[in-house]
Amino acid sequence: MAGPTPHSEHFGDHKATYEGFVKGSIALTLWCLFILVALCSVGFGSTLPRFMAFAGVIVGTIVILIDLRSGAKAWPLSLGTLAVYGLLTAINVA
């Protein structure tokens, strides 16, 4: 019968799982924010709202995947793109 294993033996696996969960949660949150801005564009936009919404979600998905693959901790490309997309939507709505 095998004895109990110490918790420190599996710490690397637990840490990798936790880091993957955090990265996935951040990516999903950013994607939801891109969709929220796209819905604001469609709901309140005056010129080309559907094109801006579709393009924003596609570009947002691509930059989120790029940030996921690069392993950046601060998500600079995704946050910058979201800020620019939000400003463009705000200009289009106003």
N, CA, C and O atoms as CSV, one atom per row, in Angstrom:
chain,resi,resn,atom,element,x,y,z
A,1,MET,N,N,0.836,-1.162,0.000
A,1,MET,CA,C,0.000,0.000,0.000
A,1,MET,C,C,0.895,1.245,0.000
A,1,MET,O,O,1.831,1.352,0.793
A,2,ALA,N,N,0.600,2.147,-0.873
A,2,ALA,CA,C,1.413,3.344,-0.996
A,2,ALA,C,C,1.095,4.320,0.123
A,2,ALA,O,O,-0.059,4.473,0.524
A,3,GLY,N,N,2.122,4.971,0.618
A,3,GLY,CA,C,1.942,5.953,1.682
A,3,GLY,C,C,1.578,7.311,1.095
A,3,GLY,O,O,1.663,7.515,-0.116
A,4,PRO,N,N,1.183,8.214,1.937
A,4,PRO,CA,C,0.831,9.554,1.456
A,4,PRO,C,C,2.049,10.299,0.928
A,4,PRO,O,O,3.154,10.174,1.455
A,5,THR,N,N,1.823,11.067,-0.111
A,5,THR,CA,C,2.922,11.847,-0.689
A,5,THR,C,C,2.870,13.253,-0.134
A,5,THR,O,O,1.791,13.773,0.148
A,6,PRO,N,N,4.015,13.865,0.025
A,6,PRO,CA,C,4.006,15.251,0.522
A,6,PRO,C,C,3.437,16.204,-0.526
A,6,PRO,O,O,3.557,15.968,-1.728
A,7,HIS,N,N,2.821,17.273,-0.053
A,7,HIS,CA,C,2.190,18.242,-0.947
A,7,HIS,C,C,3.214,18.971,-1.811
A,7,HIS,O,O,2.902,19.392,-2.925
A,8,SER,N,N,4.416,19.118,-1.307
A,8,SER,CA,C,5.424,19.849,-2.071
A,8,SER,C,C,5.849,19.095,-3.326
A,8,SER,O,O,6.417,19.694,-4.239
A,9,GLU,N,N,5.585,17.807,-3.385
A,9,GLU,CA,C,5.946,17.013,-4.553
A,9,GLU,C,C,5.119,17.420,-5.773
A,9,GLU,O,O,5.613,17.353,-6.899
A,10,HIS,N,N,3.887,17.834,-5.568
A,10,HIS,CA,C,2.988,18.191,-6.658
A,10,HIS,C,C,2.785,19.700,-6.773
A,10,HIS,O,O,1.873,20.147,-7.470
A,11,PHE,N,N,3.608,20.475,-6.110
A,11,PHE,CA,C,3.428,21.922,-6.102
A,11,PHE,C,C,3.559,22.521,-7.493
A,11,PHE,O,O,2.818,23.445,-7.826
A,12,GLY,N,N,4.470,22.029,-8.308
A,12,GLY,CA,C,4.652,22.544,-9.667
A,12,GLY,C,C,3.407,22.368,-10.519
A,12,GLY,O,O,3.045,23.254,-11.292
A,13,ASP,N,N,2.754,21.225,-10.377
A,13,ASP,CA,C,1.521,20.979,-11.119
A,13,ASP,C,C,0.405,21.914,-10.654
A,13,ASP,O,O,-0.354,22.443,-11.466
A,14,HIS,N,N,0.316,22.110,-9.351
A,14,HIS,CA,C,-0.714,23.002,-8.816
A,14,HIS,C,C,-0.476,24.436,-9.275
A,14,HIS,O,O,-1.419,25.144,-9.627
A,15,LYS,N,N,0.770,24.858,-9.270
A,15,LYS,CA,C,1.101,26.220,-9.682
A,15,LYS,C,C,0.801,26.426,-11.167
A,15,LYS,O,O,0.280,27.473,-11.553
A,16,ALA,N,N,1.125,25.435,-12.004
A,16,ALA,CA,C,0.839,25.544,-13.437
A,16,ALA,C,C,-0.665,25.598,-13.692
A,16,ALA,O,O,-1.120,26.354,-14.551
A,17,THR,N,N,-1.435,24.807,-12.957
A,17,THR,CA,C,-2.887,24.827,-13.110
A,17,THR,C,C,-3.460,26.177,-12.694
A,17,THR,O,O,-4.336,26.720,-13.367
A,18,TYR,N,N,-2.963,26.713,-11.588
A,18,TYR,CA,C,-3.437,28.009,-11.105
A,18,TYR,C,C,-3.101,29.116,-12.102
A,18,TYR,O,O,-3.951,29.953,-12.405
A,19,GLU,N,N,-1.877,29.127,-12.612
A,19,GLU,CA,C,-1.484,30.148,-13.583
A,19,GLU,C,C,-2.306,30.045,-14.866
A,19,GLU,O,O,-2.667,31.064,-15.455
A,20,GLY,N,N,-2.600,28.834,-15.297
A,20,GLY,CA,C,-3.455,28.652,-16.467
A,20,GLY,C,C,-4.865,29.152,-16.228
A,20,GLY,O,O,-5.476,29.745,-17.118
A,21,PHE,N,N,-5.385,28.917,-15.034
A,21,PHE,CA,C,-6.720,29.397,-14.692
A,21,PHE,C,C,-6.765,30.918,-14.682
A,21,PHE,O,O,-7.717,31.512,-15.188
A,22,VAL,N,N,-5.746,31.555,-14.111
A,22,VAL,CA,C,-5.711,33.015,-14.050
A,22,VAL,C,C,-5.598,33.598,-15.458
A,22,VAL,O,O,-6.294,34.559,-15.785
A,23,LYS,N,N,-4.730,33.025,-16.291
A,23,LYS,CA,C,-4.595,33.507,-17.667
A,23,LYS,C,C,-5.902,33.359,-18.437
A,23,LYS,O,O,-6.303,34.266,-19.166
A,24,GLY,N,N,-6.554,32.234,-18.279
A,24,GLY,CA,C,-7.833,32.015,-18.949
A,24,GLY,C,C,-8.912,32.971,-18.464
A,24,GLY,O,O,-9.719,33.454,-19.258
A,25,SER,N,N,-8.928,33.244,-17.172
A,25,SER,CA,C,-9.914,34.184,-16.627
A,25,SER,C,C,-9.690,35.591,-17.156
A,25,SER,O,O,-10.649,36.286,-17.491
A,26,ILE,N,N,-8.442,36.015,-17.235
A,26,ILE,CA,C,-8.133,37.346,-17.756
A,26,ILE,C,C,-8.499,37.432,-19.232
A,26,ILE,O,O,-9.081,38.422,-19.675
A,27,ALA,N,N,-8.157,36.390,-19.997
A,27,ALA,CA,C,-8.476,36.385,-21.425
A,27,ALA,C,C,-9.988,36.426,-21.643
A,27,ALA,O,O,-10.462,37.151,-22.517
A,28,LEU,N,N,-10.736,35.675,-20.877
A,28,LEU,CA,C,-12.194,35.666,-21.009
A,28,LEU,C,C,-12.793,37.012,-20.616
A,28,LEU,O,O,-13.737,37.481,-21.253
A,29,THR,N,N,-12.255,37.630,-19.583
A,29,THR,CA,C,-12.736,38.954,-19.176
A,29,THR,C,C,-12.472,39.985,-20.263
A,29,THR,O,O,-13.347,40.792,-20.580
A,30,LEU,N,N,-11.269,39.966,-20.838
A,30,LEU,CA,C,-10.952,40.903,-21.918
A,30,LEU,C,C,-11.860,40.672,-23.121
A,30,LEU,O,O,-12.322,41.629,-23.742
A,31,TRP,N,N,-12.116,39.419,-23.452
A,31,TRP,CA,C,-12.973,39.116,-24.591
A,31,TRP,C,C,-14.397,39.620,-24.344
A,31,TRP,O,O,-15.043,40.141,-25.253
A,32,CYS,N,N,-14.882,39.460,-23.105
A,32,CYS,CA,C,-16.208,39.981,-22.766
A,32,CYS,C,C,-16.248,41.503,-22.861
A,32,CYS,O,O,-17.265,42.068,-23.263
A,33,LEU,N,N,-15.162,42.169,-22.501
A,33,LEU,CA,C,-15.108,43.623,-22.627
A,33,LEU,C,C,-15.133,44.057,-24.091
A,33,LEU,O,O,-15.778,45.047,-24.434
A,34,PHE,N,N,-14.430,43.317,-24.957
A,34,PHE,CA,C,-14.490,43.620,-26.387
A,34,PHE,C,C,-15.920,43.461,-26.912
A,34,PHE,O,O,-16.384,44.280,-27.705
A,35,ILE,N,N,-16.608,42.426,-26.479
A,35,ILE,CA,C,-17.983,42.206,-26.909
A,35,ILE,C,C,-18.900,43.299,-26.356
A,35,ILE,O,O,-19.822,43.735,-27.046
A,36,LEU,N,N,-18.660,43.743,-25.126
A,36,LEU,CA,C,-19.454,44.815,-24.548
A,36,LEU,C,C,-19.304,46.109,-25.350
A,36,LEU,O,O,-20.291,46.798,-25.609
A,37,VAL,N,N,-18.078,46.437,-25.740
A,37,VAL,CA,C,-17.852,47.633,-26.554
A,37,VAL,C,C,-18.512,47.462,-27.925
A,37,VAL,O,O,-19.066,48.416,-28.472
A,38,ALA,N,N,-18.452,46.247,-28.479
A,38,ALA,CA,C,-19.090,45.991,-29.770
A,38,ALA,C,C,-20.604,46.158,-29.671
A,38,ALA,O,O,-21.225,46.700,-30.586
A,39,LEU,N,N,-21.196,45.705,-28.587
A,39,LEU,CA,C,-22.636,45.869,-28.416
A,39,LEU,C,C,-23.007,47.343,-28.266
A,39,LEU,O,O,-24.050,47.777,-28.757
A,40,CYS,N,N,-22.160,48.105,-27.593
A,40,CYS,CA,C,-22.402,49.558,-27.502
A,40,CYS,C,C,-22.299,50.197,-28.878
A,40,CYS,O,O,-23.054,51.116,-29.195
A,41,SER,N,N,-21.373,49.717,-29.695
A,41,SER,CA,C,-21.226,50.247,-31.047
A,41,SER,C,C,-22.470,49.972,-31.880
A,41,SER,O,O,-22.944,50.855,-32.595
A,42,VAL,N,N,-22.996,48.773,-31.797
A,42,VAL,CA,C,-24.186,48.422,-32.566
A,42,VAL,C,C,-25.415,49.151,-32.026
A,42,VAL,O,O,-26.257,49.615,-32.794
A,43,GLY,N,N,-25.510,49.245,-30.730
A,43,GLY,CA,C,-26.698,49.846,-30.133
A,43,GLY,C,C,-26.783,51.349,-30.285
A,43,GLY,O,O,-27.873,51.898,-30.444
A,44,PHE,N,N,-25.645,52.020,-30.237
A,44,PHE,CA,C,-25.674,53.476,-30.217
A,44,PHE,C,C,-24.891,54.126,-31.354
A,44,PHE,O,O,-24.924,55.350,-31.489
A,45,GLY,N,N,-24.195,53.353,-32.168
A,45,GLY,CA,C,-23.343,53.912,-33.214
A,45,GLY,C,C,-24.132,54.577,-34.323
A,45,GLY,O,O,-25.282,54.230,-34.590
A,46,SER,N,N,-23.481,55.550,-34.970
A,46,SER,CA,C,-24.178,56.277,-36.032
A,46,SER,C,C,-23.672,55.900,-37.419
A,46,SER,O,O,-24.467,55.864,-38.358
A,47,THR,N,N,-22.383,55.618,-37.583
A,47,THR,CA,C,-21.856,55.276,-38.899
A,47,THR,C,C,-21.135,53.932,-38.834
A,47,THR,O,O,-20.244,53.735,-38.007
A,48,LEU,N,N,-21.517,53.039,-39.688
A,48,LEU,CA,C,-20.921,51.704,-39.797
A,48,LEU,C,C,-20.835,50.951,-38.465
A,48,LEU,O,O,-19.774,50.413,-38.148
A,49,PRO,N,N,-21.905,50.894,-37.683
A,49,PRO,CA,C,-21.786,50.262,-36.364
A,49,PRO,C,C,-21.557,48.756,-36.425
A,49,PRO,O,O,-20.814,48.204,-35.613
A,50,ARG,N,N,-22.197,48.091,-37.388
A,50,ARG,CA,C,-22.030,46.634,-37.453
A,50,ARG,C,C,-20.640,46.250,-37.908
A,50,ARG,O,O,-20.065,45.283,-37.410
A,51,PHE,N,N,-20.088,47.009,-38.862
A,51,PHE,CA,C,-18.730,46.725,-39.320
A,51,PHE,C,C,-17.729,46.962,-38.197
A,51,PHE,O,O,-16.821,46.155,-37.999
A,52,MET,N,N,-17.884,48.060,-37.461
A,52,MET,CA,C,-16.973,48.339,-36.348
A,52,MET,C,C,-17.077,47.270,-35.266
A,52,MET,O,O,-16.069,46.876,-34.680
A,53,ALA,N,N,-18.283,46.806,-35.003
A,53,ALA,CA,C,-18.467,45.776,-33.980
A,53,ALA,C,C,-17.817,44.467,-34.411
A,53,ALA,O,O,-17.092,43.842,-33.637
A,54,PHE,N,N,-18.076,44.058,-35.635
A,54,PHE,CA,C,-17.509,42.800,-36.131
A,54,PHE,C,C,-15.991,42.876,-36.182
A,54,PHE,O,O,-15.306,41.960,-35.729
A,55,ALA,N,N,-15.464,43.961,-36.729
A,55,ALA,CA,C,-14.013,44.117,-36.827
A,55,ALA,C,C,-13.375,44.195,-35.443
A,55,ALA,O,O,-12.300,43.636,-35.227
A,56,GLY,N,N,-14.023,44.879,-34.510
A,56,GLY,CA,C,-13.473,44.991,-33.160
A,56,GLY,C,C,-13.397,43.655,-32.440
A,56,GLY,O,O,-12.414,43.374,-31.754
A,57,VAL,N,N,-14.416,42.836,-32.588
A,57,VAL,CA,C,-14.406,41.526,-31.930
A,57,VAL,C,C,-13.351,40.620,-32.574
A,57,VAL,O,O,-12.646,39.899,-31.866
A,58,ILE,N,N,-13.235,40.647,-33.894
A,58,ILE,CA,C,-12.231,39.817,-34.575
A,58,ILE,C,C,-10.824,40.256,-34.186
A,58,ILE,O,O,-9.996,39.425,-33.812
A,59,VAL,N,N,-10.549,41.554,-34.271
A,59,VAL,CA,C,-9.221,42.059,-33.915
A,59,VAL,C,C,-8.946,41.817,-32.427
A,59,VAL,O,O,-7.828,41.462,-32.052
A,60,GLY,N,N,-9.954,42.008,-31.591
A,60,GLY,CA,C,-9.794,41.747,-30.162
A,60,GLY,C,C,-9.444,40.297,-29.869
A,60,GLY,O,O,-8.580,40.019,-29.038
A,61,THR,N,N,-10.102,39.387,-30.538
A,61,THR,CA,C,-9.804,37.969,-30.355
A,61,THR,C,C,-8.372,37.663,-30.772
A,61,THR,O,O,-7.674,36.910,-30.093
A,62,ILE,N,N,-7.939,38.236,-31.870
A,62,ILE,CA,C,-6.573,37.991,-32.352
A,62,ILE,C,C,-5.538,38.526,-31.374
A,62,ILE,O,O,-4.568,37.835,-31.065
A,63,VAL,N,N,-5.731,39.757,-30.878
A,63,VAL,CA,C,-4.727,40.317,-29.963
A,63,VAL,C,C,-4.741,39.602,-28.609
A,63,VAL,O,O,-3.697,39.500,-27.964
A,64,ILE,N,N,-5.885,39.113,-28.170
A,64,ILE,CA,C,-5.919,38.327,-26.933
A,64,ILE,C,C,-5.135,37.036,-27.120
A,64,ILE,O,O,-4.372,36.641,-26.238
A,65,LEU,N,N,-5.313,36.379,-28.256
A,65,LEU,CA,C,-4.551,35.159,-28.520
A,65,LEU,C,C,-3.057,35.434,-28.620
A,65,LEU,O,O,-2.247,34.625,-28.169
A,66,ILE,N,N,-2.687,36.567,-29.205
A,66,ILE,CA,C,-1.269,36.932,-29.281
A,66,ILE,C,C,-0.707,37.148,-27.878
A,66,ILE,O,O,0.387,36.676,-27.570
A,67,ASP,N,N,-1.447,37.858,-27.029
A,67,ASP,CA,C,-0.977,38.065,-25.664
A,67,ASP,C,C,-0.920,36.757,-24.872
A,67,ASP,O,O,-0.029,36.575,-24.043
A,68,LEU,N,N,-1.851,35.859,-25.119
A,68,LEU,CA,C,-1.801,34.552,-24.457
A,68,LEU,C,C,-0.550,33.783,-24.850
A,68,LEU,O,O,0.123,33.197,-24.003
A,69,ARG,N,N,-0.246,33.790,-26.142
A,69,ARG,CA,C,0.915,33.042,-26.631
A,69,ARG,C,C,2.239,33.674,-26.211
A,69,ARG,O,O,3.226,32.969,-26.005
A,70,SER,N,N,2.263,35.014,-26.081
A,70,SER,CA,C,3.513,35.684,-25.735
A,70,SER,C,C,3.852,35.520,-24.252
A,70,SER,O,O,5.018,35.626,-23.872
A,71,GLY,N,N,2.866,35.267,-23.428
A,71,GLY,CA,C,3.120,35.074,-22.006
A,71,GLY,C,C,3.332,36.371,-21.251
A,71,GLY,O,O,3.883,36.358,-20.150
A,72,ALA,N,N,2.905,37.493,-21.819
A,72,ALA,CA,C,3.066,38.785,-21.151
A,72,ALA,C,C,2.180,38.843,-19.912
A,72,ALA,O,O,1.018,38.437,-19.951
A,73,LYS,N,N,2.726,39.342,-18.830
A,73,LYS,CA,C,1.968,39.399,-17.580
A,73,LYS,C,C,0.992,40.576,-17.554
A,73,LYS,O,O,-0.035,40.503,-16.878
A,74,ALA,N,N,1.293,41.659,-18.278
A,74,ALA,CA,C,0.470,42.866,-18.185
A,74,ALA,C,C,-0.563,42.981,-19.306
A,74,ALA,O,O,-1.376,43.905,-19.280
A,75,TRP,N,N,-0.562,42.089,-20.277
A,75,TRP,CA,C,-1.504,42.097,-21.390
A,75,TRP,C,C,-1.489,43.446,-22.131
A,75,TRP,O,O,-2.548,44.043,-22.323
A,76,PRO,N,N,-0.316,43.935,-22.548
A,76,PRO,CA,C,-0.242,45.297,-23.107
A,76,PRO,C,C,-0.973,45.460,-24.435
A,76,PRO,O,O,-1.649,46.468,-24.644
A,77,LEU,N,N,-0.852,44.503,-25.319
A,77,LEU,CA,C,-1.472,44.615,-26.636
A,77,LEU,C,C,-2.995,44.587,-26.527
A,77,LEU,O,O,-3.680,45.367,-27.189
A,78,SER,N,N,-3.521,43.702,-25.705
A,78,SER,CA,C,-4.972,43.589,-25.559
A,78,SER,C,C,-5.574,44.826,-24.896
A,78,SER,O,O,-6.603,45.336,-25.340
A,79,LEU,N,N,-4.939,45.298,-23.849
A,79,LEU,CA,C,-5.465,46.476,-23.156
A,79,LEU,C,C,-5.363,47.725,-24.024
A,79,LEU,O,O,-6.267,48.560,-24.018
A,80,GLY,N,N,-4.272,47.858,-24.767
A,80,GLY,CA,C,-4.131,49.004,-25.669
A,80,GLY,C,C,-5.157,48.976,-26.782
A,80,GLY,O,O,-5.757,50.001,-27.108
A,81,THR,N,N,-5.360,47.808,-27.365
A,81,THR,CA,C,-6.346,47.673,-28.430
A,81,THR,C,C,-7.755,47.935,-27.905
A,81,THR,O,O,-8.563,48.572,-28.581
A,82,LEU,N,N,-8.048,47.447,-26.706
A,82,LEU,CA,C,-9.365,47.693,-26.109
A,82,LEU,C,C,-9.575,49.185,-25.859
A,82,LEU,O,O,-10.670,49.702,-26.081
A,83,ALA,N,N,-8.544,49.872,-25.403
A,83,ALA,CA,C,-8.670,51.311,-25.154
A,83,ALA,C,C,-8.920,52.072,-26.457
A,83,ALA,O,O,-9.773,52.959,-26.505
A,84,VAL,N,N,-8.183,51.730,-27.505
A,84,VAL,CA,C,-8.367,52.390,-28.797
A,84,VAL,C,C,-9.753,52.082,-29.362
A,84,VAL,O,O,-10.428,52.970,-29.882
A,85,TYR,N,N,-10.165,50.843,-29.259
A,85,TYR,CA,C,-11.480,50.435,-29.757
A,85,TYR,C,C,-12.596,51.142,-28.982
A,85,TYR,O,O,-13.588,51.570,-29.571
A,86,GLY,N,N,-12.432,51.263,-27.675
A,86,GLY,CA,C,-13.416,51.981,-26.876
A,86,GLY,C,C,-13.484,53.454,-27.244
A,86,GLY,O,O,-14.573,54.025,-27.301
A,87,LEU,N,N,-12.343,54.077,-27.494
A,87,LEU,CA,C,-12.331,55.483,-27.899
A,87,LEU,C,C,-12.978,55.681,-29.270
A,87,LEU,O,O,-13.737,56.629,-29.471
A,88,LEU,N,N,-12.676,54.786,-30.211
A,88,LEU,CA,C,-13.303,54.874,-31.531
A,88,LEU,C,C,-14.815,54.706,-31.432
A,88,LEU,O,O,-15.565,55.401,-32.117
A,89,THR,N,N,-15.255,53.805,-30.600
A,89,THR,CA,C,-16.687,53.603,-30.407
A,89,THR,C,C,-17.317,54.830,-29.748
A,89,THR,O,O,-18.417,55.239,-30.118
A,90,ALA,N,N,-16.625,55.411,-28.778
A,90,ALA,CA,C,-17.148,56.610,-28.117
A,90,ALA,C,C,-17.248,57.778,-29.098
A,90,ALA,O,O,-18.206,58.549,-29.045
A,91,ILE,N,N,-16.272,57.913,-29.987
A,91,ILE,CA,C,-16.316,58.971,-31.006
A,91,ILE,C,C,-17.466,58.709,-31.959
A,91,ILE,O,O,-18.162,59.641,-32.363
A,92,ASN,N,N,-17.673,57.449,-32.323
A,92,ASN,CA,C,-18.754,57.096,-33.256
A,92,ASN,C,C,-20.122,57.303,-32.614
A,92,ASN,O,O,-21.077,57.663,-33.302
A,93,VAL,N,N,-20.227,57.087,-31.338
A,93,VAL,CA,C,-21.512,57.238,-30.654
A,93,VAL,C,C,-21.862,58.698,-30.432
A,93,VAL,O,O,-23.027,59.088,-30.518
A,94,ALA,N,N,-20.853,59.498,-30.149
A,94,ALA,CA,C,-21.110,60.913,-29.808
A,94,ALA,C,C,-21.612,61.724,-30.967
A,94,ALA,O,O,-21.865,62.920,-30.820
